[in-house]
Amino acid sequence: AQSVSQHNHHVILSEAASLELGCNYSYGGTVNLFWYVQYPGQHLQLLLKYFSGDPLVKGIKGFEAEFIKSKFSFNLRKPSVQWSDTAEYFCAVRLSGGYQKVTFGTGTKLQVIP
Amino acid sequence: EAQVTQNPRYLITVTGKKLTVTCSQNMNHEYMSWYRQDPGLGLRQIYYSMNVEVTDKGDVPEGYKVSRKEKRNFPLILESPSPNQTSLYFCASKASPNTGELFFGEGSRLTVL
């Protein structure tokens, strides 16, 4: 069955530390990849997406993600986190072509300590 | 402003009392979907709709109904709520079923006693 794995459930970092959140999927075929962020008490917002082209994708607020096809991964990175990055982060994947369901990972809660 | 609007945002109800959570989008999106978010389980899809009068089950449809009579509205109906439906619910939409990213509503926190 198709699945999306986020192995880090809860990450605690100090401000200015570097961030990398893992996302792996188990789909065969061409995929579209997304990272969403959910700030406390708010709805999910798109952080960045990959459909095709350059596998290094830049998103909002200094986030980036790299699609590594051979590793079925789409890890999220930020060189220096801020307290305002405290949120829950969700990786999502869908197969491209026609209607395909978006499957979400279980999320990673990031807590940034001032 | 482009948005997805859900109501109510918070609701406490009792087992068996029918309720409806409304969802409306002003972006003329074809595709709409309902998710529930539970700790440790992420977002799970309840129902989705690819266009007016076209709906289908997601991963966890039991105990829920939906309708899509107009393009902008996609209400979620709990005919006889049970405590295991206590959750945070999100409505989402996107322009086309086949591509693009989802736009989410603010969420509706439902507690069933």
Chai-1 contact restraints between the chains, C-beta under 6 A:
chainA,res_idxA,chainB,res_idxB,connection_type,confidence,min_distance_angstrom,max_distance_angstrom,comment,restraint_id
A,H43,B,F104,contact,1.0,0.0,6.0,A-B,restraint_1
A,H43,B,G105,contact,1.0,0.0,6.0,A-B,restraint_2
A,H43,B,E106,contact,1.0,0.0,6.0,A-B,restraint_3
A,H43,B,G107,contact,1.0,0.0,6.0,A-B,restraint_4
A,L44,B,F104,contact,1.0,0.0,6.0,A-B,restraint_5
A,L46,B,E101,contact,1.0,0.0,6.0,A-B,restraint_6
A,K49,B,E101,contact,1.0,0.0,6.0,A-B,restraint_7
A,G98,B,N98,contact,1.0,0.0,6.0,A-B,restraint_8
A,Y99,B,P97,contact,1.0,0.0,6.0,A-B,restraint_9
A,Y99,B,N98,contact,1.0,0.0,6.0,A-B,restraint_10
A,F104,B,G42,contact,1.0,0.0,6.0,A-B,restraint_11
A,F104,B,L43,contact,1.0,0.0,6.0,A-B,restraint_12
A,G105,B,G42,contact,1.0,0.0,6.0,A-B,restraint_13
A,T106,B,G42,contact,1.0,0.0,6.0,A-B,restraint_14
A,G107,B,G42,contact,1.0,0.0,6.0,A-B,restraint_15
